[in-house]
């Protein structure tokens, strides 16, 4: 890169943001960014995100005895080959960041599923992701959205309750305008879980996901949003619950409140 118009790769930009460039390389990238305001705005956004993450977890920062050794080893590798020439270096750094973020999340939120180790599925934070996935897979299915229909509700409750190893009462949501479609067995963190499906008169569907919580910890209602999908989730004794739908947060909370009340009785 020798002038302001020489293209800079995305690897270069990530390395710049993550601090893997030597001073000369940083100056080259900064010169290029001066001539490319759209890219400069994107880089500034990445830097703000990094700062926000650092601020969020600053109180959890913990020095370790081998930190100096790790830093010196990383420095030696960087001297042998810069990140500009080795795009995998910044990708590895990103992976470390994700791992550390996952570790911190595990400290912040109580474990949801235990037993055999399940990578990346060790905290309550994974429950809405699994609930959204189940919703996206099954709620749009016209012919086979469930395995057992509402006309076999007693069998459905007994079957899923046996697989979850807990008595299961299927909520009746007709008072809030939802009728049971049915349910199915689904994997939740590598173990047997249950998915109940409801719909309103317009055919709008919501799902209720249940999965084992071996540590019997509890949480209050929590909320997660991704695009048009809204999820309320909580843990109560041996089971974790998540209610998902493409409806307003207020409407979904009404459904979650009613499910919570009936699961408790």
C-alpha positions as CSV (number, residue, x, y, z in Angstrom):
1,X,0.0,0.0,0.0
2,X,1.8,3.1,-1.2
3,X,-0.9,5.8,-1.9
4,X,-4.3,7.0,-0.7
5,X,-6.1,5.1,-3.4
6,X,-4.7,1.6,-2.8
7,X,-7.5,-0.7,-1.6
8,X,-7.3,-1.9,2.0
9,X,-8.8,-5.3,2.7
10,X,-11.3,-6.1,5.5
11,X,-8.5,-8.1,7.2
12,X,-6.4,-4.9,7.3
13,X,-9.3,-3.0,8.9
14,X,-9.9,-5.6,11.5
15,X,-6.2,-5.8,12.3
16,X,-6.2,-2.0,12.6
17,X,-9.1,-1.9,15.0
18,X,-7.7,-4.8,17.1
19,X,-4.3,-3.2,17.4
20,X,-2.3,-5.8,15.4
21,X,-0.6,-3.3,13.0
22,X,2.8,-1.8,13.5
23,X,3.1,2.0,13.4
24,X,3.9,2.2,9.7
25,X,1.0,0.0,8.8
26,X,-1.4,2.0,11.0
27,X,-0.4,5.2,9.2
28,X,-1.0,3.6,5.8
29,X,-4.5,2.4,6.8
30,X,-5.3,5.8,8.4
31,X,-4.2,7.5,5.2
32,X,-6.5,5.3,3.2
33,X,-9.4,5.8,5.6
34,X,-9.0,9.6,5.2
35,X,-9.8,9.1,1.5
36,X,-12.6,6.6,2.1
37,X,-15.2,8.1,4.6
38,X,-17.6,5.2,4.4
39,X,-15.0,2.8,5.5
40,X,-13.8,5.2,8.1
41,X,-17.4,5.4,9.5
42,X,-17.6,1.6,9.6
43,X,-14.2,1.3,11.4
44,X,-15.3,4.0,13.9
45,X,-18.4,1.9,14.6
46,X,-16.3,-1.2,15.3
47,X,-14.2,0.8,17.7
48,X,-17.2,2.1,19.5
49,X,-18.5,-1.5,19.9
50,X,-15.2,-2.6,21.3
51,X,-15.2,0.3,23.8
52,X,-18.8,-0.6,24.8
53,X,-17.8,-4.2,25.4
54,X,-14.8,-3.3,27.4
55,X,-16.9,-0.9,29.6
56,X,-19.6,-3.5,30.0
57,X,-17.2,-6.1,31.4
58,X,-14.7,-3.8,33.1
59,X,-15.9,-4.8,36.6
60,X,-15.2,-8.5,35.8
61,X,-11.6,-7.9,34.5
62,X,-9.2,-10.2,36.4
63,X,-5.5,-10.2,36.1
64,X,-3.8,-13.7,36.0
65,X,-0.3,-14.8,36.7
66,X,0.3,-15.9,33.1
67,X,-1.0,-12.8,31.4
68,X,2.6,-11.4,30.8
69,X,3.6,-14.8,29.3
70,X,0.6,-14.8,26.9
71,X,1.2,-11.3,25.8
72,X,4.9,-11.9,25.2
73,X,4.1,-15.0,23.1
74,X,1.6,-13.1,21.0
75,X,4.2,-10.3,20.5
76,X,6.8,-12.8,19.3
77,X,4.4,-14.3,16.8
78,X,3.4,-10.9,15.6
79,X,7.1,-9.9,15.0
80,X,7.6,-13.1,12.9
81,X,4.6,-12.2,10.7
82,X,2.3,-9.2,10.9
83,X,-1.4,-9.5,11.1
84,X,-1.6,-7.7,7.7
85,X,0.1,-10.7,6.1
86,X,-1.7,-13.3,8.2
87,X,-5.5,-12.7,8.2
88,X,-6.0,-15.7,10.4
89,X,-4.4,-13.8,13.3
90,X,-7.2,-11.3,13.6
91,X,-9.7,-14.1,13.1
92,X,-8.1,-16.0,16.0
93,X,-8.3,-12.9,18.1
94,X,-12.0,-12.5,17.3
95,X,-12.5,-16.1,18.4
96,X,-10.7,-15.4,21.7
97,X,-13.0,-12.4,22.2
98,X,-16.0,-14.5,21.6
99,X,-14.8,-17.2,24.0
100,X,-14.1,-14.6,26.7
101,X,-17.5,-13.0,26.1
102,X,-19.1,-16.4,26.6
103,X,-17.1,-17.0,29.8
104,X,-18.3,-13.7,31.2
105,X,-21.8,-14.4,30.2
106,X,-21.6,-17.6,32.1
107,X,-20.6,-15.7,35.2
108,X,-23.4,-13.2,34.8
109,X,-26.2,-15.7,34.1
110,X,-27.0,-19.0,36.0
111,X,-26.4,-22.2,34.1
112,X,-29.4,-23.7,32.4
113,X,-28.5,-27.1,31.3
114,X,-25.8,-29.4,32.8
115,X,-24.7,-33.0,32.5
116,X,-22.5,-33.8,29.5
117,X,-20.6,-30.7,28.4
118,X,-22.4,-28.9,25.6
119,X,-20.1,-26.2,24.0
120,X,-21.8,-22.8,23.8
121,X,-24.9,-24.1,25.5
122,X,-24.0,-23.5,29.1
123,X,-26.2,-20.6,30.3
124,X,-29.7,-19.3,30.4
125,X,-28.6,-16.9,27.7
126,X,-28.8,-19.7,25.1
127,X,-32.5,-20.4,25.8
128,X,-33.9,-17.7,23.6
129,X,-31.7,-18.7,20.7
130,X,-32.9,-22.2,20.8
131,X,-36.5,-21.0,21.2
132,X,-36.2,-18.8,18.1
133,X,-34.7,-21.6,16.1
134,X,-37.5,-23.9,17.0
135,X,-40.1,-21.2,16.1
136,X,-38.5,-20.5,12.8
137,X,-38.4,-24.2,11.9
138,X,-41.9,-25.3,12.9
139,X,-44.2,-22.3,13.2
140,X,-44.2,-21.7,9.4
141,X,-44.8,-25.4,8.6
142,X,-48.3,-25.7,7.1
143,X,-48.8,-29.5,7.0
144,X,-46.6,-30.8,9.9
145,X,-46.0,-28.1,12.5
146,X,-46.5,-30.6,15.4
147,X,-46.1,-34.3,16.1
148,X,-49.1,-34.6,18.3
149,X,-52.2,-32.5,17.7
150,X,-54.5,-30.7,20.2
151,X,-57.1,-33.5,19.9
152,X,-54.6,-35.7,21.8
153,X,-53.8,-33.3,24.5
154,X,-53.8,-35.8,27.3
155,X,-51.4,-38.1,25.5
156,X,-49.2,-35.0,24.5
157,X,-48.9,-33.9,28.1
158,X,-48.0,-37.5,29.3
159,X,-45.5,-38.1,26.5
160,X,-43.6,-34.8,26.8
161,X,-43.8,-34.9,30.6
162,X,-42.2,-38.3,30.6
163,X,-39.4,-37.2,28.3
164,X,-38.8,-34.1,30.4
165,X,-39.0,-36.2,33.6
166,X,-41.5,-33.8,35.2
167,X,-45.3,-33.6,35.3
168,X,-46.4,-31.3,32.4
169,X,-49.6,-29.3,32.4
170,X,-50.3,-27.8,29.0
171,X,-51.5,-24.2,29.4
172,X,-55.0,-23.3,28.2
173,X,-54.7,-20.0,26.5
174,X,-58.2,-19.6,25.1
175,X,-59.0,-16.8,27.5
176,X,-56.3,-14.7,25.8
177,X,-57.3,-15.7,22.2
178,X,-55.0,-18.6,21.5
179,X,-55.8,-22.2,20.8
180,X,-53.5,-25.2,21.1
181,X,-52.2,-26.5,17.8
182,X,-50.2,-29.3,19.5
183,X,-46.6,-30.1,20.4
184,X,-43.5,-32.1,19.6
185,X,-40.3,-33.4,21.1
186,X,-37.3,-31.2,20.3
187,X,-33.6,-31.2,21.4
188,X,-32.7,-28.5,23.9
189,X,-29.0,-28.4,24.7
190,X,-28.6,-32.0,23.6
191,X,-31.4,-33.3,25.8
192,X,-35.1,-34.0,25.4
193,X,-37.2,-30.8,25.3
194,X,-40.7,-29.9,24.5
195,X,-42.3,-27.4,22.1
196,X,-45.9,-26.4,22.4
197,X,-47.6,-24.4,19.6
198,X,-50.6,-22.1,19.8
199,X,-52.3,-19.9,17.2
200,X,-54.9,-17.2,17.2
201,X,-58.0,-16.8,14.9
202,X,-55.8,-15.1,12.2
203,X,-53.4,-18.0,12.2
204,X,-50.6,-16.1,14.0
205,X,-48.6,-18.7,15.9
206,X,-46.5,-18.6,19.1
207,X,-44.4,-21.4,20.6
208,X,-43.5,-22.4,24.1
209,X,-40.2,-24.2,24.6
210,X,-39.4,-26.2,27.7
211,X,-36.0,-27.7,28.6
212,X,-34.3,-29.3,31.6
213,X,-32.6,-27.2,34.2
214,X,-30.6,-29.7,36.2
215,X,-29.2,-27.2,38.8
216,X,-32.7,-26.1,39.8
217,X,-31.8,-22.4,39.7
218,X,-34.4,-19.8,39.1
219,X,-34.6,-16.5,37.2
220,X,-37.1,-13.8,36.7
221,X,-38.7,-13.0,33.3
222,X,-36.1,-11.9,30.7
223,X,-36.6,-10.5,27.3
224,X,-34.8,-11.0,24.0
225,X,-35.4,-9.5,20.6
226,X,-34.0,-10.4,17.2
227,X,-35.5,-8.7,14.2
228,X,-39.3,-9.3,14.3
229,X,-39.0,-12.2,16.8
230,X,-39.7,-11.5,20.4
231,X,-39.0,-14.0,23.3
232,X,-39.7,-14.0,27.0
233,X,-37.9,-16.6,29.0
234,X,-37.4,-17.7,32.5
235,X,-36.2,-20.6,34.7
236,X,-38.4,-22.1,37.4
237,X,-37.0,-25.1,39.3
238,X,-36.2,-28.0,37.1
239,X,-37.4,-26.5,33.8
240,X,-36.5,-23.5,31.6
241,X,-39.2,-21.9,29.6
242,X,-39.2,-19.6,26.5
243,X,-42.2,-18.1,24.7
244,X,-41.5,-16.8,21.2
245,X,-43.6,-15.1,18.5
246,X,-43.7,-12.5,15.8
247,X,-46.0,-10.3,17.9
248,X,-45.7,-7.2,20.1
249,X,-43.7,-7.4,23.3
250,X,-46.8,-6.5,25.3
251,X,-48.8,-9.3,23.7
252,X,-46.1,-11.8,24.2
253,X,-45.7,-10.9,27.8
254,X,-49.4,-11.4,28.3
255,X,-48.9,-14.9,26.9
256,X,-45.8,-15.6,29.0
257,X,-47.6,-14.4,32.2
258,X,-50.5,-16.8,31.5
259,X,-48.1,-19.7,30.8
260,X,-46.2,-19.0,33.9
261,X,-49.3,-18.9,36.0
262,X,-50.6,-22.2,34.7
263,X,-47.2,-24.0,34.8
264,X,-47.0,-23.0,38.5
265,X,-50.4,-24.6,39.4
